[in-house]
Amino acid sequence: MTNKEVYEYLYQYPTDTLSLEVFYEMDVSNFTEDEMSERNKCKTFINKHKEYGVCPNYFARHPLYKDTKRSKLAFETFCLLDYKLDGDRIILTRSLDYLNNDMSKQLIDYIITPDGDLFLGKKHYWMAEGLTFVYGAGRMIISDDGSVSYIDNHSGHFQPTPESFRSSLKLLSHLKIDHVNAWTYVV
């Protein structure tokens, strides 16, 4: 694999541990000025996203993943919920899912995009709309008063670690969050 291919992969998945290991073990002693510039550009990108970035599982990165029955069914059933922020509260303005079930007071999936946008709905991977990494993913329950009565980092596709979950909570610190529960995944 060429250095350029490693960089291209890291631009898509900046927190992938295997790719980061290869990146940091590169022998740069004979790099030209242009090669060092290219490497430094990639390193800047990695540093920008390393605190918050959460990449999807390897199976979701496979080029044929979207063609599987499981993936097609998930795509057909994903939904985004409309909401507005009122100070430190989330007010659901449309809380019906794809089957017209009321999602209020239930576990709602969330993702935080690299732009800091919060998306609420069902099916993390599809809510991410083709993003190769997110800044947070999990589930939450929104109480009647709009506070987040429960939040966790449970996501089958992204599987944020407790550490990345704590980082993502910084991005949600403007919200009233009553109960936090971090899941630990065993890989």
C-alpha positions in Angstrom: 0.0 0.0 0.0 1.4 3.4 -0.9 1.6 6.3 1.5 -1.0 8.2 -0.6 -3.4 5.3 -0.1 -2.9 5.4 3.6 -3.6 9.1 3.7 -6.7 8.7 1.6 -8.0 6.0 4.0 -7.3 8.3 7.0 -9.1 11.2 5.3 -12.2 8.9 5.4 -11.5 7.2 8.7 -9.2 9.5 10.8 -9.5 7.4 14.0 -8.9 3.9 12.5 -6.3 2.5 14.8 -4.6 0.2 12.2 -4.2 3.0 9.7 -2.9 5.3 12.4 -0.4 2.7 13.4 0.9 2.5 9.8 0.9 6.3 9.5 3.0 6.9 12.6 5.4 4.0 11.8 6.2 5.4 8.3 9.9 5.9 7.7 10.0 9.6 6.8 13.8 9.9 6.7 13.9 10.0 2.9 10.8 12.0 2.3 11.0 14.9 -0.1 9.7 18.2 0.8 6.5 17.5 -1.1 6.0 14.1 0.6 6.5 15.7 4.0 4.0 18.4 3.1 1.5 15.8 2.1 2.1 13.8 5.3 1.8 17.0 7.4 -1.5 17.8 5.7 -2.9 14.4 6.6 -1.5 14.7 10.2 -3.3 18.1 10.6 -6.5 16.4 9.5 -6.0 13.5 11.9 -5.3 15.9 14.8 -8.4 18.0 14.0 -10.7 14.9 14.3 -8.9 12.6 16.7 -10.7 13.8 19.9 -14.3 13.4 18.6 -14.1 11.1 15.5 -15.8 7.8 15.6 -15.6 5.6 12.5 -18.1 2.9 11.6 -17.3 -0.8 12.1 -15.3 -2.5 9.4 -18.3 -4.4 8.0 -20.0 -1.1 7.3 -17.0 0.1 5.4 -17.1 -2.8 3.0 -17.9 -1.6 -0.6 -20.7 -4.1 -0.8 -22.3 -3.4 2.6 -25.1 -1.2 1.2 -26.1 -4.0 -1.2 -26.9 -6.6 1.6 -30.5 -7.4 2.5 -29.8 -6.3 6.1 -28.5 -2.9 5.0 -31.3 -2.4 2.5 -34.0 -3.1 5.1 -32.3 -0.6 7.5 -32.2 2.0 4.8 -35.9 1.5 4.2 -36.7 1.9 7.9 -34.4 4.7 8.9 -35.9 8.1 9.8 -34.9 11.6 10.9 -37.0 13.4 13.5 -37.5 17.1 13.4 -36.7 19.2 16.5 -35.9 22.6 17.6 -33.7 23.8 20.5 -35.2 26.0 23.1 -32.3 27.1 25.3 -31.0 23.9 26.9 -34.0 21.8 25.8 -34.9 19.7 22.7 -38.4 20.1 21.5 -39.5 17.4 19.1 -41.6 19.0 16.4 -42.3 15.8 14.5 -41.8 12.7 16.6 -43.2 10.0 14.4 -41.0 7.3 12.9 -41.3 5.5 9.6 -44.3 3.4 10.9 -46.0 6.5 12.4 -45.0 5.4 15.9 -44.6 8.2 18.4 -40.9 8.3 19.3 -41.3 10.8 22.2 -40.3 9.3 25.6 -38.6 6.3 23.8 -35.0 5.6 22.9 -34.1 7.8 20.0 -30.9 7.3 18.1 -28.6 10.4 17.7 -25.5 11.2 15.8 -23.3 14.3 15.9 -21.8 15.2 12.6 -18.2 16.6 12.2 -19.9 20.0 11.7 -21.4 19.7 15.1 -25.0 19.1 13.9 -27.2 16.8 16.1 -29.4 14.4 14.1 -32.2 12.5 15.9 -34.1 9.5 14.5 -33.5 5.8 13.9 -30.6 3.9 12.4 -27.3 5.7 13.1 -25.5 4.6 9.9 -28.2 5.9 7.6 -28.8 9.0 9.6 -25.1 9.8 8.9 -26.0 10.1 5.2 -22.8 8.7 3.9 -20.4 10.3 6.4 -17.4 8.1 6.9 -17.1 9.2 10.6 -19.2 11.1 13.1 -18.4 13.0 16.3 -20.8 11.0 18.4 -23.5 8.3 18.2 -25.8 6.7 20.7 -29.3 6.8 22.0 -31.3 9.3 24.2 -34.7 9.8 25.7 -36.2 13.2 25.7 -38.5 14.0 28.6 -41.7 16.0 28.3 -39.9 19.2 29.4 -37.3 18.8 26.6 -34.4 17.7 28.8 -32.4 14.7 27.9 -33.5 12.3 30.6 -31.1 9.5 29.4 -28.2 9.3 27.0 -25.7 6.6 26.1 -23.2 5.6 23.4 -24.9 2.5 22.1 -24.5 2.3 18.4 -24.0 -1.0 16.5 -22.3 0.6 13.5 -20.1 3.2 15.2 -19.6 1.6 18.7 -18.1 4.7 20.4 -15.8 4.0 23.3 -16.5 5.4 26.7 -13.7 7.9 26.1 -15.1 9.1 22.7 -18.5 9.2 24.4 -17.2 11.6 27.1 -15.7 13.7 24.3 -19.0 13.8 22.4 -20.8 14.9 25.6 -18.7 18.1 25.5 -20.4 18.9 22.2 -23.8 18.4 23.8 -22.9 20.4 27.0 -25.4 23.1 26.0 -28.3 20.6 26.7 -29.8 19.7 30.0 -28.8 16.0 30.4 -30.1 14.2 33.5 -28.6 10.7 33.2 -25.6 9.5 31.4 -24.7 5.8 30.8 -21.6 4.7 28.9 -21.6 1.3 27.3 -18.4 -0.7 26.9 -18.0 -2.7 23.8 -15.9 -5.9 23.8 -14.3 -6.4 20.3 
